Amino acid sequence: MKKNLTILILLICFSCLKNNKDKVVKKNISLVTELDLCSNYDMKWSKPHYISQLFWRLNSTKQTLSLKDSLINKLKIVRLDISSSNLKSLPQELFLFENLEELDISNNKFEDTEQLILDLKKLPNLKLLAFRYSKLKKLPENIGILNNLEGISLDGNILRSAESIGELNNLKYLSFRRNKKLKELPSSINKLKCLQLLDVSGSGIERLRDELSECIQLKSILANASKISFITENIGDLFNLRNLNLGYNKLKNIPTTIGDLEFLEDLSLGSNEIEFLPESVSKLQNLDAIGLEYNRFKEFPKSVLKLNKLRLLKLHNNNIPEIPIEVAKLPFLSLLYVDHEVISDDNINQLKEKNKKLKVKRHDALRRAPGKIKRKI
């Protein structure tokens, strides 16, 4: 009887292990399939801050004053800037540029955005679209028909809703910069499996929602100067992330799962309300720079002492009384910002003596103006 019971238990355990293995295999197959669907379009990454220069050429293109005059080279032209042209609809001449890949239609007065999208569909090779400062309150519902788009910049609009963005399943670059009315990322963002850069800096975004963790291709999140007070625990699922900028927000706590971002190179947490760093930060062994300035630290965050690739450390405008000598032992640390009214000369000299190559800069911008000392305590 006991023998039969033991065999039964073993069979159940084996079955559970097999099911779990099958789930992992299926998940990996699904992941590979998703990655295969993404194109190899060059994102033109710029280091050390992992910022994409994808729109650089379009942003540098001179405004096209006359499409008719450009028609002579219509088959050679791949980018056009028709921004600030007082347009109410797209001119018919535009559709003669069959090889157009990048287009700036910002700061115009389009009367029918649904029709605008239908017209843009006539440009079969369009990959980058700048649609900035156009007083957009809502993203057109039919924007998904532009399924070849790989980058869209919607900066400076007055968007309150952008759910249809999830239909652009080839998107790699998405910018909602300076959309002050946008309080929430669209829940459909989890459909953007190819997304590599998300820019919501200067927006009204209040949190990085759970669905964002499904965008596992993300390499750069720029969310500085927003209204963020909460980071999802699922942030650790973004294992490809290289740059995370959360400066100038309302953060008080950092989830321990941030330590799972093993490829992270640049972490900006300055100008928040943070008092402590989780110990898991010490696992970020590829971190090149970390900004902790203008926070509420009352003692040095010791997890930083294990960041062996760290080159830049910003600590100014906190209430840290002393920088431990161990900081100078970090092998690649070359630049350290400290508070000039709190950190003593002796402390700085000890650090420099220990590491001859270390530059220690006293930085305290808030106190350059005359008047009372201001400090977050």
ChimeraX attribute file (.defattr): number of C-alpha atoms within 10 A of each C-alpha:
attribute: neighborCount
match mode: 1-to-1
recipient: residues
	/A:1	6
	/A:2	7
	/A:3	7
	/A:4	9
	/A:5	10
	/A:6	11
	/A:7	12
	/A:8	12
	/A:9	11
	/A:10	12
	/A:11	12
	/A:12	12
	/A:13	12
	/A:14	12
	/A:15	12
	/A:16	12
	/A:17	12
	/A:18	12
	/A:19	12
	/A:20	12
	/A:21	12
	/A:22	12
	/A:23	12
	/A:24	12
	/A:25	12
	/A:26	12
	/A:27	12
	/A:28	12
	/A:29	12
	/A:30	12
	/A:31	13
	/A:32	11
	/A:33	11
	/A:34	13
	/A:35	14
	/A:36	11
	/A:37	12
	/A:38	17
	/A:39	12
	/A:40	7
	/A:41	10
	/A:42	10
	/A:43	17
	/A:44	13
	/A:45	14
	/A:46	11
	/A:47	11
	/A:48	12
	/A:49	17
	/A:50	20
	/A:51	19
	/A:52	18
	/A:53	14
	/A:54	19
	/A:55	20
	/A:56	10
	/A:57	11
	/A:58	21
	/A:59	16
	/A:60	9
	/A:61	13
	/A:62	12
	/A:63	15
	/A:64	16
	/A:65	12
	/A:66	10
	/A:67	17
	/A:68	12
	/A:69	10
	/A:70	15
	/A:71	15
	/A:72	10
	/A:73	10
	/A:74	19
	/A:75	12
	/A:76	12
	/A:77	16
	/A:78	17
	/A:79	20
	/A:80	22
	/A:81	20
	/A:82	23
	/A:83	22
	/A:84	15
	/A:85	15
	/A:86	12
	/A:87	16
	/A:88	13
	/A:89	15
	/A:90	17
	/A:91	11
	/A:92	9
	/A:93	13
	/A:94	20
	/A:95	17
	/A:96	15
	/A:97	22
	/A:98	17
	/A:99	17
	/A:100	22
	/A:101	20
	/A:102	23
	/A:103	25
	/A:104	24
	/A:105	21
	/A:106	26
	/A:107	20
	/A:108	20
	/A:109	18
	/A:110	19
	/A:111	11
	/A:112	11
	/A:113	19
	/A:114	14
	/A:115	15
	/A:116	17
	/A:117	18
	/A:118	14
	/A:119	16
	/A:120	18
	/A:121	17
	/A:122	15
	/A:123	20
	/A:124	16
	/A:125	17
	/A:126	23
	/A:127	20
	/A:128	23
	/A:129	22
	/A:130	22
	/A:131	21
	/A:132	24
	/A:133	21
	/A:134	19
	/A:135	17
	/A:136	21
	/A:137	15
	/A:138	16
	/A:139	17
	/A:140	19
	/A:141	15
	/A:142	16
	/A:143	21
	/A:144	16
	/A:145	14
	/A:146	22
	/A:147	16
	/A:148	19
	/A:149	23
	/A:150	24
	/A:151	24
	/A:152	24
	/A:153	20
	/A:154	24
	/A:155	26
	/A:156	22
	/A:157	24
	/A:158	20
	/A:159	21
	/A:160	19
	/A:161	18
	/A:162	20
	/A:163	16
	/A:164	18
	/A:165	23
	/A:166	19
	/A:167	19
	/A:168	24
	/A:169	22
	/A:170	22
	/A:171	26
	/A:172	25
	/A:173	24
	/A:174	20
	/A:175	20
	/A:176	27
	/A:177	25
	/A:178	24
	/A:179	27
	/A:180	21
	/A:181	15
	/A:182	23
	/A:183	18
	/A:184	17
	/A:185	21
	/A:186	18
	/A:187	16
	/A:188	15
	/A:189	24
	/A:190	18
	/A:191	19
	/A:192	24
	/A:193	24
	/A:194	23
	/A:195	26
	/A:196	22
	/A:197	24
	/A:198	19
	/A:199	22
	/A:200	24
	/A:201	26
	/A:202	21
	/A:203	27
	/A:204	23
	/A:205	25
	/A:206	18
	/A:207	19
	/A:208	20
	/A:209	20
	/A:210	15
	/A:211	17
	/A:212	24
	/A:213	20
	/A:214	18
	/A:215	21
	/A:216	21
	/A:217	21
	/A:218	24
	/A:219	23
	/A:220	26
	/A:221	21
	/A:222	21
	/A:223	27
	/A:224	23
	/A:225	22
	/A:226	25
	/A:227	21
	/A:228	23
	/A:229	18
	/A:230	17
	/A:231	19
	/A:232	17
	/A:233	16
	/A:234	18
	/A:235	24
	/A:236	18
	/A:237	17
	/A:238	23
	/A:239	19
	/A:240	18
	/A:241	24
	/A:242	24
	/A:243	26
	/A:244	22
	/A:245	21
	/A:246	26
	/A:247	24
	/A:248	22
	/A:249	23
	/A:250	19
	/A:251	22
	/A:252	16
	/A:253	16
	/A:254	19
	/A:255	17
	/A:256	15
	/A:257	16
	/A:258	25
	/A:259	19
	/A:260	18
	/A:261	24
	/A:262	19
	/A:263	18
	/A:264	25
	/A:265	23
	/A:266	24
	/A:267	20
	/A:268	20
	/A:269	24
	/A:270	24
	/A:271	22
	/A:272	23
	/A:273	20
	/A:274	21
	/A:275	20
	/A:276	18
	/A:277	20
	/A:278	16
	/A:279	15
	/A:280	15
	/A:281	25
	/A:282	18
	/A:283	17
	/A:284	24
	/A:285	18
	/A:286	17
	/A:287	25
	/A:288	22
	/A:289	22
	/A:290	22
	/A:291	21
	/A:292	25
	/A:293	25
	/A:294	25
	/A:295	26
	/A:296	21
	/A:297	22
	/A:298	15
	/A:299	14
	/A:300	19
	/A:301	18
	/A:302	17
	/A:303	16
	/A:304	21
	/A:305	17
	/A:306	17
	/A:307	24
	/A:308	18
	/A:309	17
	/A:310	24
	/A:311	18
	/A:312	18
	/A:313	21
	/A:314	21
	/A:315	24
	/A:316	26
	/A:317	29
	/A:318	25
	/A:319	22
	/A:320	18
	/A:321	16
	/A:322	16
	/A:323	19
	/A:324	15
	/A:325	16
	/A:326	12
	/A:327	20
	/A:328	22
	/A:329	15
	/A:330	19
	/A:331	14
	/A:332	16
	/A:333	22
	/A:334	17
	/A:335	17
	/A:336	20
	/A:337	20
	/A:338	25
	/A:339	23
	/A:340	16
	/A:341	16
	/A:342	15
	/A:343	17
	/A:344	14
	/A:345	11
	/A:346	9
	/A:347	15
	/A:348	20
	/A:349	12
	/A:350	14
	/A:351	22
	/A:352	16
	/A:353	13
	/A:354	14
	/A:355	18
	/A:356	10
	/A:357	13
	/A:358	21
	/A:359	16
	/A:360	16
	/A:361	15
	/A:362	18
	/A:363	19
	/A:364	17
	/A:365	10
	/A:366	12
	/A:367	15
	/A:368	9
	/A:369	8
	/A:370	7
	/A:371	7
	/A:372	7
	/A:373	10
	/A:374	9
	/A:375	13
	/A:376	12
	/A:377	11
